[in-house]
């Protein structure tokens, strides 16, 4: 999506502010997923059915510098219980397609794969389900065998015995010489 827009030039992905109607259109995935919404004087807020995610849209004119330094945001997405929230922001210059994709991802009920420390920090409301690794296909097995059979050492030429050094006789114990100390 963004790569295609980039090839079409800046007019396809940069613009100067969201119109109220267009900005609300990118909230459509939220409304379609059953999220409640509240219209305020200067913003619109969406809340997930379980109450663990929120999306806020500021509809007022924003200062571009304040947006770029993180002091204001056009879009604010929050998920998780208080004290353990993940958030993302989007500025007025964020393409509407990208904001819509972020909102669609927030409503996607598919499980999210987590690793390591992420698993230890899950909130009590989260459900963790172990995922079994996929069964290797015959192609996977052949690839692994081929990779393991490769060697970085060249085999000896046919008919040539490898050189094996003769064992050394054990060395005699060192006896200190007179006049020298150890």
N, C-alpha and C positions, 0 to 999 in steps of 0.2 A: 504494500500500500504506500508507504513512505518512499520507497525506492522509485516506484512508478511516478509519484508526484514530483520527486526530485528531478527526474529526467524531463518533466514537462516545464520546469522552471519555477522560480520563487512565487509567482502569482498563484500557483496551484496549491501551495502549502503555507504561505505567509500572507496574512491579511491584518487589517488594523481593527481588531476587536470583534467580538461576537455580537450579532444582532440578538435581541431578546428571543425572538422566535427560533433562530438557528441554535442558540445555546440551549434552549429547552428541548429541542429535538434530540440532542445527543443524550438527554436524560431518558429518552424513550425506552432503552433497554431496562432501565430501573423500574419504570412504571409497568412495563410488560411482565416483569418478574414478580409483580405484586408488592413492590416497595411503596410505602406510604410517602406522601409529599406534603410539604407545608410551604405556602407562599408567604414570604415576609415582605416588608416594604422595600428592602434592597437585596434580598436573596431568596433562593429556593433551596429547601433541604429535603433530601430523600433519606428514608430509613428502611433497612432491610426488615423482613418479617420477624426474624429472630432478635432484632435490636442490636446485633453485634457489628453492623456496618452502617456507615452514613456517608452521604455525598452532599457537599454544599457548593452552591453556585452563587457567586456574587454577581449581581446584575448592574452594579453601579460602575461609573467610570473609574478606572484604576490608574495609578501612577506606574508607568513602565519600569522605572528604576526600582521602585519598591517591590514590584513583582520579581524582577531579576535578582534582587538581593534576599528574597525570601521573607519580606515583611508583609506582603499581601499576596493573595492568590486568587485567580478567577475560579478555579475548581479545587476543592479539598476533598480527598477520599480518605476515610478512616475505617479501619476494621480491627476488631478485637475488643476485649473488655478493657475498662479504664486501667491504666498502669501497665498494660501490655499491648499497646496499639501499634499497628503498622499504618503508615500514612503515605500518601502521594499527593503531589500538587501539579497543577497545570496552569500555565499563564494564558493571558488573552491571545497570545500568538500561537498557542498549541493548535494544530489542525483539528478541526471538529471530528474528522474520521478517527484520529488517534484517541480523543476523549471518549468517543462512542465505543471504541474497542476496549478501552480501560473499563468503562461502565459495564460492557458485556462480560468482560472477564470477572468482574466483581460478582455478577449474578450467576456465573456458571457453577452448577452444583457438583461438577466433577471434582474428585479429591485432588489435593495438591501434594506432590511428593516432597517430603521433608527429610533432612539428614542430620545426624550428629546433634549439635547443641539445639537446633530447632526443635527436636523432639522433646528435649528436657524442658523447654520453655513454653510448651503448649498450654493454653489456658484450660481450666477445668471443663469448659463447654466443648472442647475439641474431642474428636474421636480419632484415635490412631489405629490403623489397620495395617498389619505387616503385609508387605507385598513380596511374593515369591519371585525370584529371578526367573526369566523366561527359560524354557527348556531349549538347549542349543539345537539348531537345525543341523542336518547333515553337512550343509555348506560351512557352518560355523566350526564344526569338528574338523573338516578338511583344512580349513584356514589355520586353525590352531596347530594341527599336526605339521603343516607345511612350515609355519613359523618356528616351531620347536625343532624341526629337523635341520634347519639352516645352521651352519657353523661358521665362525670367523676364522677357524684354523684350517688351512688347506690340507687335504689328506696326502699321505706320503705317496710318491710315485710307485707304481706297481713293480713288485720284485725287489724293491730296495728296503732293506731293514733299517729301522730307525737307529740312530746312534745312541747307545746307552753307555754312559761313562762307567769305568771300572770303579768298584768301591775303594775308598781310601783306607789305608791301615790306620788304626787308632793312633793318635799322637801320644808321645811319651809325656808323662807328667812333668810340668815345669818345676825345676829345682832352682831355688834362688841361688844366685852366684855370690861368692864371698865378696863383701864390700858393698853390695847393693841392697837396698831395703825396698820393701814393697809398700 
